[in-house]
Amino acid sequence: MTGSAESPATEFPRTIGTVAARELAAHGYTRFEHLTAVSAKSLLAIHGVGPKAVRILGEELSERGLAFAEA
């Protein structure tokens, strides 16, 4: 059995958590480039996406020379 039902196809690190990855994918965010069009505050408003996930995603964006949209 594969884990595909539990882990949506995103390029985000597993450390953000399964629920956060699933909810981000459900809202159409599956790539880091998608996150540049949304603010961190907007992501926090998604049920299942918490401060830890947003912090990790922010760090990953920064490493790629990207950032969340301004609030």
Secondary structure, 3 states (H helix, E strand, C coil): CCCCCCCCCCCCCHHHCHHHHHHHHHCCCCCHHHHCCCCHHHHHCCCCCCHHHHHHHHHHHHHCCCCCCCC
